[in-house]
Amino acid sequence: MDFKLLLHLHFGFAALFLISYTAKSILFLLGNQEAFLAFKKKTIIIETIFSVVFLAFGVWLIVFRIQTDSYQHWVDPKITLALLGIPLGIVGFKKGNKFLVALSLLFFYVSLIIGLMHFQ
């Protein structure tokens, strides 16, 4: 598959995931438990699909870059923040910890910004 196509698919699914994750996080952070649980119940499958697909395309992009000897090290903090955001969000939602959820959301947005700064 073409690198540019992979890049755009990765970005598209990451953006869809982040929109859903942001909505869920805001409902959680506002303390609206009923709305949060209703939203989570309705979007759990689609959010899981978005996250798995964007992570798969991200791994594919890294493998492509490594194989073509074009890996750039600006990707390292992007990957680190995204991978840290996942367990922080999981633990934050399960334990009801608003700080961890907010930190997870921040990590995802910073990761997106780093990626957009180098989007080619």
C-alpha positions as CSV (number, residue, x, y, z in Angstrom):
1,M,0.0,0.0,0.0
2,D,1.2,3.5,-0.8
3,F,2.8,5.4,2.1
4,K,0.6,8.5,1.6
5,L,-2.6,6.5,1.7
6,L,-1.5,4.7,4.9
7,L,-0.6,8.1,6.4
8,H,-4.1,9.5,5.6
9,L,-5.9,6.4,6.8
10,H,-3.9,6.5,10.0
11,F,-4.7,10.2,10.5
12,G,-8.4,9.7,9.6
13,F,-9.0,6.9,12.1
14,A,-7.0,8.6,14.8
15,A,-9.1,11.7,14.4
16,L,-12.3,9.7,14.5
17,F,-11.1,7.9,17.7
18,L,-10.1,11.2,19.3
19,I,-13.5,12.8,18.6
20,S,-15.2,9.9,20.2
21,Y,-12.7,9.8,23.1
22,T,-13.0,13.5,23.7
23,A,-16.8,13.4,23.9
24,K,-16.6,10.4,26.3
25,S,-13.9,12.1,28.4
26,I,-15.8,15.4,28.7
27,L,-19.0,13.6,29.9
28,F,-16.8,11.7,32.4
29,L,-15.0,14.9,33.6
30,L,-18.2,16.8,34.0
31,G,-19.5,14.1,36.3
32,N,-22.5,13.2,34.2
33,Q,-22.4,9.5,35.0
34,E,-25.7,8.6,33.2
35,A,-24.8,10.4,30.0
36,F,-21.2,9.0,30.1
37,L,-22.5,5.4,30.6
38,A,-25.1,5.8,27.8
39,F,-22.5,7.2,25.4
40,K,-20.0,4.6,26.3
41,K,-22.5,1.8,25.8
42,K,-23.5,3.1,22.4
43,T,-20.0,3.8,21.1
44,I,-17.8,1.0,22.6
45,I,-17.7,-1.1,19.5
46,I,-17.1,1.7,17.0
47,E,-14.5,3.3,19.3
48,T,-12.7,0.0,19.7
49,I,-12.7,-0.4,15.9
50,F,-11.3,3.1,15.4
51,S,-8.6,2.6,17.9
52,V,-7.5,-0.8,16.6
53,V,-7.5,0.4,13.0
54,F,-5.5,3.6,13.7
55,L,-3.0,1.6,15.8
56,A,-2.6,-1.0,13.1
57,F,-2.0,1.6,10.5
58,G,0.5,3.3,12.8
59,V,2.4,0.1,13.3
60,W,2.3,-0.4,9.5
61,L,3.7,3.1,8.9
62,I,6.6,2.4,11.4
63,V,7.4,-0.9,9.7
64,F,7.3,0.8,6.3
65,R,9.6,3.6,7.5
66,I,12.1,1.2,9.1
67,Q,12.1,-1.0,6.0
68,T,12.8,1.9,3.7
69,D,15.4,3.4,6.1
70,S,13.4,6.6,6.4
71,Y,12.5,6.4,10.1
72,Q,12.5,9.8,11.7
73,H,13.0,10.2,15.5
74,W,10.3,12.8,15.9
75,V,7.9,9.8,15.9
76,D,9.4,8.5,19.2
77,P,7.6,11.0,21.6
78,K,4.4,10.7,19.5
79,I,4.4,6.9,20.0
80,T,5.3,7.2,23.6
81,L,2.6,9.7,24.4
82,A,0.0,7.6,22.5
83,L,1.0,4.4,24.2
84,L,1.0,6.1,27.7
85,G,-2.4,7.6,27.0
86,I,-4.0,4.1,26.5
87,P,-3.4,2.6,30.0
88,L,-3.9,6.0,31.7
89,G,-7.3,6.3,30.1
90,I,-8.2,2.7,30.9
91,V,-7.2,3.0,34.5
92,G,-8.7,6.5,34.8
93,F,-12.1,5.4,33.6
94,K,-12.1,2.2,35.6
95,K,-11.0,3.8,38.9
96,G,-13.1,7.0,38.3
97,N,-9.9,9.1,38.4
98,K,-10.6,12.4,36.5
99,F,-6.9,13.4,36.6
100,L,-5.8,10.3,34.8
101,V,-8.6,10.7,32.2
102,A,-7.6,14.3,31.6
103,L,-3.9,13.4,31.4
104,S,-4.7,10.6,28.9
105,L,-6.7,13.1,26.7
106,L,-3.9,15.6,26.9
107,F,-1.4,12.9,25.8
108,F,-3.6,12.0,22.8
109,Y,-3.9,15.6,21.7
110,V,-0.2,16.3,22.1
111,S,0.5,13.2,20.1
112,L,-1.9,14.4,17.4
113,I,-0.2,17.8,17.3
114,I,3.3,16.2,17.0
115,G,2.0,14.1,14.1
116,L,0.3,17.1,12.4
117,M,3.5,19.1,12.6
118,H,5.2,16.5,10.5
119,F,2.3,15.5,8.3
120,Q,3.6,15.0,4.7
